[in-house]
Amino acid sequence: MANKPLHLTDELYQYLLNVGVREPQVLMELREATELEDMSAMRSAPEQGQFMGMLLKLLGANRVLEIGTYTGYATLWMALALPRDGEVVTCDTSARWTFVAHRFWEQAGVQERIHLHLRPALETLDELLANGATASFDFAFIDADKENYDTYFEACLQLVRPGGLIAIDNTLWGGSVIDLNNHEASTEAIRAFNEKLLIDSRIELAMLPVSDGLTLAMKHRV
């Protein structure tokens, strides 16, 4: 197949990081601290965090919604990309992992821009909608439990402004999406979600082979 994405060996990926990623020291330290945590593979990749930060700047984003904080690595990339009066509303249920996040957010001097909701994300999304936050976010990032991806997306589509962007992580799911013998609930959920977005007339769509698959959905302006 011509022009398919280049396979990255470990050496080539390290080259990409060396010459293509400008990772601030505080983010590097947070990434290294995350490696000590359980399930550290959930952390966003440096090139993905930098890419999303650039997207926020291109959008002129001021308000971001994140579903799935973990240790706050992607959160910090996004907060650093926002203006001083910008805001990241981020949702998670783990006090342990987000405790790690707070230390580095404070170290980076952006803790005032980040508002953590430590409870099930669906409760926060429902509250935002009930309180009139419809179309008030410029960008949303979904990276949480896969079985709820569709529900998260539908809420984000209401909360993001026309012309705003929703980024969804893990949409290639380590290649499991094409393994017809894999019927795990998370895999089936991502398959169904990907197929739904393909024909969703409410958005413009781009699925990128960034990290574990990053799908971008731009909400139509009309």
C-alpha positions as a Python dict, from the first residue, in 0.01 Angstrom:
ca = {
    (1, 'M'): (0, 0, 0),
    (2, 'A'): (158, 328, -113),
    (3, 'N'): (218, 618, 123),
    (4, 'K'): (103, 439, 437),
    (5, 'P'): (243, 566, 769),
    (6, 'L'): (608, 482, 828),
    (7, 'H'): (678, 204, 1076),
    (8, 'L'): (869, 352, 1368),
    (9, 'T'): (1146, 137, 1511),
    (10, 'D'): (1257, 221, 1864),
    (11, 'E'): (1557, 404, 1719),
    (12, 'L'): (1349, 604, 1472),
    (13, 'Y'): (1095, 694, 1739),
    (14, 'Q'): (1375, 817, 1964),
    (15, 'Y'): (1502, 1030, 1675),
    (16, 'L'): (1152, 1178, 1641),
    (17, 'L'): (1154, 1269, 2009),
    (18, 'N'): (1505, 1409, 1991),
    (19, 'V'): (1451, 1646, 1698),
    (20, 'G'): (1072, 1689, 1682),
    (21, 'V'): (951, 1744, 2038),
    (22, 'R'): (1019, 2049, 2255),
    (23, 'E'): (921, 1903, 2590),
    (24, 'P'): (960, 2151, 2877),
    (25, 'Q'): (1156, 2028, 3178),
    (26, 'V'): (849, 2014, 3402),
    (27, 'L'): (670, 1789, 3153),
    (28, 'M'): (973, 1564, 3126),
    (29, 'E'): (980, 1531, 3504),
    (30, 'L'): (607, 1452, 3512),
    (31, 'R'): (651, 1191, 3240),
    (32, 'E'): (931, 1028, 3437),
    (33, 'A'): (726, 1036, 3758),
    (34, 'T'): (437, 872, 3573),
    (35, 'E'): (660, 581, 3472),
    (36, 'L'): (666, 486, 3842),
    (37, 'E'): (285, 458, 3857),
    (38, 'D'): (62, 161, 3786),
    (39, 'M'): (-70, 156, 3430),
    (40, 'S'): (187, 412, 3314),
    (41, 'A'): (109, 313, 2954),
    (42, 'M'): (-205, 527, 2985),
    (43, 'R'): (7, 844, 2969),
    (44, 'S'): (-16, 1041, 2646),
    (45, 'A'): (293, 1041, 2427),
    (46, 'P'): (510, 1356, 2418),
    (47, 'E'): (453, 1415, 2048),
    (48, 'Q'): (78, 1384, 2099),
    (49, 'G'): (78, 1633, 2386),
    (50, 'Q'): (279, 1881, 2180),
    (51, 'F'): (46, 1829, 1882),
    (52, 'M'): (-262, 1900, 2090),
    (53, 'G'): (-97, 2209, 2236),
    (54, 'M'): (-39, 2336, 1884),
    (55, 'L'): (-401, 2264, 1793),
    (56, 'L'): (-515, 2475, 2088),
    (57, 'K'): (-301, 2764, 1970),
    (58, 'L'): (-432, 2732, 1614),
    (59, 'L'): (-789, 2733, 1746),
    (60, 'G'): (-719, 3032, 1969),
    (61, 'A'): (-863, 2813, 2243),
    (62, 'N'): (-942, 2953, 2583),
    (63, 'R'): (-1150, 2673, 2737),
    (64, 'V'): (-1072, 2300, 2729),
    (65, 'L'): (-1262, 1996, 2855),
    (66, 'E'): (-1068, 1677, 2933),
    (67, 'I'): (-1218, 1341, 3020),
    (68, 'G'): (-954, 1123, 3182),
    (69, 'T'): (-675, 1302, 3369),
    (70, 'Y'): (-450, 1018, 3495),
    (71, 'T'): (-134, 1195, 3619),
    (72, 'G'): (-212, 1511, 3427),
    (73, 'Y'): (56, 1491, 3156),
    (74, 'A'): (-172, 1580, 2863),
    (75, 'T'): (-353, 1822, 3093),
    (76, 'L'): (-30, 2010, 3151),
    (77, 'W'): (59, 2025, 2781),
    (78, 'M'): (-282, 2181, 2715),
    (79, 'A'): (-274, 2420, 3011),
    (80, 'L'): (65, 2551, 2903),
    (81, 'A'): (-74, 2620, 2554),
    (82, 'L'): (-361, 2834, 2683),
    (83, 'P'): (-353, 3208, 2756),
    (84, 'R'): (-324, 3320, 3120),
    (85, 'D'): (-702, 3343, 3156),
    (86, 'G'): (-756, 3002, 2994),
    (87, 'E'): (-918, 2707, 3168),
    (88, 'V'): (-893, 2330, 3156),
    (89, 'V'): (-1183, 2141, 3314),
    (90, 'T'): (-1055, 1787, 3366),
    (91, 'C'): (-1238, 1480, 3497),
    (92, 'D'): (-1107, 1173, 3678),
    (93, 'T'): (-1196, 943, 3966),
    (94, 'S'): (-849, 863, 4104),
    (95, 'A'): (-725, 1074, 4393),
    (96, 'R'): (-391, 889, 4386),
    (97, 'W'): (-303, 961, 4025),
    (98, 'T'): (-429, 1317, 4026),
    (99, 'F'): (-229, 1383, 4345),
    (100, 'V'): (81, 1332, 4129),
    (101, 'A'): (-64, 1574, 3873),
    (102, 'H'): (-120, 1859, 4119),
    (103, 'R'): (247, 1876, 4217),
    (104, 'F'): (360, 1932, 3860),
    (105, 'W'): (76, 2167, 3769),
    (106, 'E'): (184, 2384, 4060),
    (107, 'Q'): (550, 2356, 3962),
    (108, 'A'): (461, 2475, 3611),
    (109, 'G'): (263, 2768, 3751),
    (110, 'V'): (-61, 2676, 3576),
    (111, 'Q'): (-259, 2527, 3866),
    (112, 'E'): (-503, 2821, 3852),
    (113, 'R'): (-594, 2729, 3494),
    (114, 'I'): (-681, 2367, 3580),
    (115, 'H'): (-1004, 2268, 3752),
    (116, 'L'): (-1016, 1901, 3847),
    (117, 'H'): (-1352, 1729, 3901),
    (118, 'L'): (-1281, 1416, 4105),
    (119, 'R'): (-1591, 1209, 4037),
    (120, 'P'): (-1741, 1013, 3745),
    (121, 'A'): (-1709, 1225, 3432),
    (122, 'L'): (-2071, 1171, 3333),
    (123, 'E'): (-2178, 1356, 3649),
    (124, 'T'): (-1960, 1654, 3557),
    (125, 'L'): (-2080, 1654, 3197),
    (126, 'D'): (-2444, 1644, 3305),
    (127, 'E'): (-2382, 1929, 3548),
    (128, 'L'): (-2210, 2141, 3285),
    (129, 'L'): (-2500, 2094, 3046),
    (130, 'A'): (-2755, 2167, 3317),
    (131, 'N'): (-2571, 2487, 3410),
    (132, 'G'): (-2575, 2631, 3060),
    (133, 'A'): (-2224, 2542, 2941),
    (134, 'T'): (-2348, 2433, 2598),
    (135, 'A'): (-2110, 2546, 2319),
    (136, 'S'): (-1874, 2708, 2571),
    (137, 'F'): (-1562, 2494, 2514),
    (138, 'D'): (-1317, 2528, 2227),
    (139, 'F'): (-1161, 2183, 2258),
    (140, 'A'): (-1234, 1851, 2425),
    (141, 'F'): (-1004, 1554, 2479),
    (142, 'I'): (-1153, 1210, 2551),
    (143, 'D'): (-916, 952, 2699),
    (144, 'A'): (-1102, 745, 2956),
    (145, 'D'): (-1300, 419, 2982),
    (146, 'K'): (-1370, 304, 2627),
    (147, 'E'): (-1717, 164, 2693),
    (148, 'N'): (-1840, 518, 2759),
    (149, 'Y'): (-1669, 683, 2461),
    (150, 'D'): (-1995, 732, 2273),
    (151, 'T'): (-2169, 889, 2573),
    (152, 'Y'): (-1873, 1116, 2641),
    (153, 'F'): (-1863, 1219, 2277),
    (154, 'E'): (-2230, 1309, 2262),
    (155, 'A'): (-2195, 1530, 2568),
    (156, 'C'): (-1878, 1692, 2433),
    (157, 'L'): (-2047, 1760, 2101),
    (158, 'Q'): (-2301, 1971, 2289),
    (159, 'L'): (-2040, 2141, 2507),
    (160, 'V'): (-1795, 2230, 2229),
    (161, 'R'): (-1868, 2540, 2021),
    (162, 'P'): (-1934, 2522, 1645),
    (163, 'G'): (-1594, 2507, 1479),
    (164, 'G'): (-1448, 2356, 1796),
    (165, 'L'): (-1256, 2031, 1806),
    (166, 'I'): (-1294, 1701, 1990),
    (167, 'A'): (-986, 1475, 2010),
    (168, 'I'): (-1038, 1109, 2096),
    (169, 'D'): (-746, 891, 2205),
    (170, 'N'): (-676, 518, 2151),
    (171, 'T'): (-896, 481, 1845),
    (172, 'L'): (-659, 223, 1692),
    (173, 'W'): (-644, 44, 2029),
    (174, 'G'): (-309, -126, 1977),
    (175, 'G'): (-436, -284, 1655),
    (176, 'S'): (-710, -476, 1835),
    (177, 'V'): (-976, -302, 1627),
    (178, 'I'): (-889, -527, 1331),
    (179, 'D'): (-852, -847, 1533),
    (180, 'L'): (-1179, -1024, 1457),
    (181, 'N'): (-1116, -1267, 1741),
    (182, 'N'): (-1107, -988, 1998),
    (183, 'H'): (-1452, -932, 2144),
    (184, 'E'): (-1357, -754, 2464),
    (185, 'A'): (-1606, -487, 2563),
    (186, 'S'): (-1352, -206, 2523),
    (187, 'T'): (-1250, -323, 2177),
    (188, 'E'): (-1608, -364, 2059),
    (189, 'A'): (-1691, -17, 2194),
    (190, 'I'): (-1407, 147, 2003),
    (191, 'R'): (-1496, -37, 1681),
    (192, 'A'): (-1856, 77, 1705),
    (193, 'F'): (-1749, 431, 1793),
    (194, 'N'): (-1510, 457, 1498),
    (195, 'E'): (-1777, 330, 1259),
    (196, 'K'): (-2029, 577, 1397),
    (197, 'L'): (-1798, 876, 1350),
    (198, 'L'): (-1726, 777, 990),
    (199, 'I'): (-2087, 852, 893),
    (200, 'D'): (-2161, 1129, 1145),
    (201, 'S'): (-2275, 1431, 942),
    (202, 'R'): (-2237, 1666, 1240),
    (203, 'I'): (-1858, 1666, 1222),
    (204, 'E'): (-1553, 1683, 1000),
    (205, 'L'): (-1336, 1378, 1064),
    (206, 'A'): (-967, 1289, 1064),
    (207, 'M'): (-818, 974, 1217),
    (208, 'L'): (-443, 1002, 1263),
    (209, 'P'): (-184, 730, 1338),
    (210, 'V'): (-48, 935, 1628),
    (211, 'S'): (50, 722, 1925),
    (212, 'D'): (-235, 468, 1970),
    (213, 'G'): (-462, 644, 1720),
    (214, 'L'): (-594, 997, 1761),
    (215, 'T'): (-925, 1092, 1602),
    (216, 'L'): (-1014, 1457, 1548),
    (217, 'A'): (-1378, 1558, 1510),
    (218, 'M'): (-1451, 1921, 1423),
    (219, 'K'): (-1805, 2029, 1503),
    (220, 'H'): (-1973, 2183, 1201),
    (221, 'R'): (-2023, 2558, 1219),
    (222, 'V'): (-2380, 2537, 1094),
}
